[in-house]
Amino acid sequence: MSIPPLIGDSKGVYRVHIVGHSGSGKSTLGKELASLLGVPYFGLDEFFWKPNWEQATADEFRAKLRAALAASPNGWVVDGNYSKKTQDIVVDPATDQIWLDPPVLLCLKRVLVRTFSRILRRTEPCSPGCYEGWKSFFSRDNIILYTLEYFWVVRRREGARFAATGVKEGADFSVRKMRRFGGWGGELRVWLAEVREMVRSR
């Protein structure tokens, strides 16, 4: 039996969780998948960050997220790496998990373009009221250094998760539900075409 592009549950409901590096394309893929499947899209940053970069408490974050997903019984697409905070809310209930793992140079290019666009107010911030500026861009904890520092952290963490939960033919899909897409985008484009065909043939 071949592995379908998305697994879903026994009722044909898809709950997709997308993880990956900064600049890996999580939000872009999340919105496209949600549109294809006809389900809501949720970016975890919007639940975690309040205006002016104030962090929500763990209880606030989890309560808002739980309510949003409970109101979406026909499926959802969620992007974000908050796995420890969302294990029981997102990670475990997800029918499919997608790990975006492009090269660090591609991630850096995307982060630079996105950051400049947000500084110039041409792109919406990651969460309402969380604006980026030149001061933060040139600070010691700027987004470029963050991307470089955590790129390898994310790759090690998700690599270990993929070894344990990567999709395999004939495996239990309730456990083996993670896919990895690396490279410069070709592999991901092929998979998206398969998802579109799956949706058309439903």
C-alpha positions as CSV (number, residue, x, y, z in Angstrom):
1,M,0.0,0.0,0.0
2,S,1.5,3.4,-1.0
3,I,1.7,6.2,1.4
4,P,-0.8,9.0,0.7
5,P,0.5,12.6,0.6
6,L,-1.5,13.3,3.7
7,I,-2.7,10.7,6.2
8,G,-5.7,12.2,7.9
9,D,-7.9,10.2,10.3
10,S,-10.5,7.5,9.8
11,K,-13.1,10.2,9.0
12,G,-11.1,11.9,6.4
13,V,-10.2,14.8,8.7
14,Y,-6.8,16.4,8.4
15,R,-5.0,18.0,11.3
16,V,-1.6,19.2,10.1
17,H,1.3,20.5,12.2
18,I,4.2,22.2,10.4
19,V,7.6,22.7,12.1
20,G,10.9,24.1,10.9
21,H,13.5,26.8,11.0
22,S,12.9,30.5,10.8
23,G,12.5,31.3,7.2
24,S,11.8,27.7,6.2
25,G,8.4,28.6,4.8
26,K,6.1,27.3,7.5
27,S,3.5,30.1,7.2
28,T,3.5,30.1,3.4
29,L,3.0,26.3,3.3
30,G,0.5,26.4,6.2
31,K,-1.8,29.0,4.4
32,E,-1.6,27.1,1.1
33,L,-2.4,23.7,2.7
34,A,-5.3,25.2,4.7
35,S,-6.7,26.7,1.5
36,L,-6.4,23.4,-0.3
37,L,-8.0,21.4,2.5
38,G,-10.7,24.0,3.3
39,V,-9.7,24.2,6.9
40,P,-8.6,27.0,9.2
41,Y,-4.9,28.0,9.5
42,F,-3.4,29.0,12.8
43,G,0.1,30.4,13.3
44,L,1.3,29.8,16.9
45,D,3.2,33.1,17.0
46,E,-0.2,34.9,17.0
47,F,-1.2,33.0,20.2
48,F,2.1,33.5,21.9
49,W,2.9,37.1,21.2
50,K,0.8,40.0,22.5
51,P,1.2,43.6,21.1
52,N,4.7,45.1,21.7
53,W,6.3,41.7,22.0
54,E,4.7,40.8,25.3
55,Q,4.7,37.1,25.8
56,A,1.5,35.3,26.8
57,T,1.7,33.1,29.9
58,A,1.7,29.4,29.3
59,D,-1.9,29.2,30.6
60,E,-3.1,32.0,28.3
61,F,-1.3,30.6,25.3
62,R,-2.7,27.1,25.8
63,A,-6.2,28.2,26.6
64,K,-6.5,30.4,23.5
65,L,-5.0,27.7,21.3
66,R,-7.2,24.9,22.8
67,A,-10.3,27.0,22.2
68,A,-9.4,27.8,18.6
69,L,-8.8,24.1,17.7
70,A,-11.8,22.9,19.6
71,A,-13.9,25.2,17.3
72,S,-12.4,23.5,14.2
73,P,-13.6,19.9,14.4
74,N,-13.3,19.5,10.6
75,G,-9.5,19.9,10.7
76,W,-6.9,22.5,10.9
77,V,-3.4,23.5,9.8
78,V,-1.0,24.8,12.5
79,D,2.5,26.1,12.1
80,G,5.1,26.7,14.8
81,N,7.7,25.1,16.9
82,Y,6.2,25.3,20.4
83,S,6.1,21.5,20.7
84,K,6.8,21.4,24.5
85,K,3.9,23.8,25.2
86,T,1.5,22.2,22.7
87,Q,2.3,18.4,22.9
88,D,-1.2,17.5,24.0
89,I,-3.0,20.2,22.1
90,V,-1.3,20.1,18.6
91,V,1.5,17.5,18.4
92,D,-0.4,14.4,19.6
93,P,-3.8,15.2,17.9
94,A,-2.1,16.0,14.6
95,T,-2.7,13.4,11.9
96,D,0.2,14.7,9.9
97,Q,3.4,16.5,10.8
98,I,5.5,18.3,8.2
99,W,9.2,19.3,8.9
100,L,10.6,21.9,6.6
101,D,14.4,21.6,6.5
102,P,15.8,23.7,3.7
103,P,19.5,24.8,3.6
104,V,20.6,27.5,6.0
105,L,21.4,29.9,3.2
106,L,17.8,29.7,1.8
107,C,16.4,30.3,5.3
108,L,18.7,33.4,5.8
109,K,17.7,34.8,2.5
110,R,14.0,34.5,3.3
111,V,14.5,35.9,6.8
112,L,16.3,39.0,5.5
113,V,13.6,39.7,2.8
114,R,10.8,39.2,5.3
115,T,12.5,41.3,8.0
116,F,13.1,44.2,5.7
117,S,9.6,44.0,4.4
118,R,8.2,44.1,7.9
119,I,10.4,47.0,8.9
120,L,9.1,48.9,5.9
121,R,5.5,47.9,6.9
122,R,5.0,46.1,3.6
123,T,4.3,42.8,5.3
124,E,2.1,42.0,8.3
125,P,4.0,41.3,11.5
126,C,4.2,37.7,12.9
127,S,1.5,38.7,15.4
128,P,-0.7,41.9,15.6
129,G,1.1,44.8,17.2
130,C,4.6,43.1,17.1
131,Y,6.4,45.4,14.8
132,E,10.1,45.1,13.8
133,G,12.5,48.0,13.5
134,W,16.1,48.9,12.6
135,K,17.1,49.1,16.3
136,S,16.2,45.4,16.9
137,F,17.7,44.4,13.5
138,F,21.1,45.8,14.6
139,S,20.9,44.5,18.2
140,R,22.9,41.6,19.6
141,D,19.8,39.4,19.6
142,N,18.8,40.2,16.0
143,I,16.8,37.8,13.9
144,I,19.9,36.9,11.7
145,L,21.9,35.7,14.7
146,Y,18.8,34.0,16.1
147,T,18.3,32.1,12.8
148,L,21.9,31.0,12.7
149,E,22.0,29.9,16.3
150,Y,18.8,28.0,16.3
151,F,19.0,26.4,12.9
152,W,21.2,23.6,14.2
153,V,19.1,23.3,17.4
154,V,16.0,22.8,15.3
155,R,17.7,20.4,12.9
156,R,19.0,18.2,15.8
157,R,15.7,18.2,17.6
158,E,13.5,17.5,14.6
159,G,16.0,15.1,13.2
160,A,15.6,13.0,16.3
161,R,11.8,13.3,16.2
162,F,11.9,12.3,12.5
163,A,14.0,9.2,13.3
164,A,11.3,8.1,15.7
165,T,8.1,9.2,13.9
166,G,9.0,9.5,10.2
167,V,6.4,8.1,7.8
168,K,7.2,4.6,6.6
169,E,5.3,2.3,4.3
170,G,3.4,-0.3,6.3
171,A,4.0,1.5,9.6
172,D,1.4,2.6,12.1
173,F,0.5,6.1,10.8
174,S,-0.8,7.2,14.2
175,V,2.9,7.1,15.3
176,R,4.8,7.4,12.0
177,K,3.2,10.6,10.7
178,M,6.1,13.0,10.1
179,R,7.5,14.0,6.7
180,R,10.7,15.9,6.0
181,F,11.2,18.3,3.0
182,G,14.7,19.6,2.5
183,G,16.6,21.0,-0.4
184,W,15.7,24.1,-2.4
185,G,12.0,23.5,-2.8
186,G,11.6,20.9,-5.6
187,E,10.7,18.0,-3.3
188,L,8.1,20.2,-1.6
189,R,6.5,21.3,-4.9
190,V,6.2,17.7,-6.0
191,W,4.4,16.8,-2.8
192,L,2.1,19.8,-3.0
193,A,1.1,18.7,-6.5
194,E,0.2,15.3,-5.0
195,V,-1.9,16.9,-2.3
196,R,-3.8,18.9,-4.9
197,E,-4.5,15.8,-6.9
198,M,-5.6,14.0,-3.7
199,V,-8.0,16.9,-2.9
200,R,-9.4,16.9,-6.5
201,S,-10.1,13.2,-6.4
202,R,-11.9,13.2,-3.1
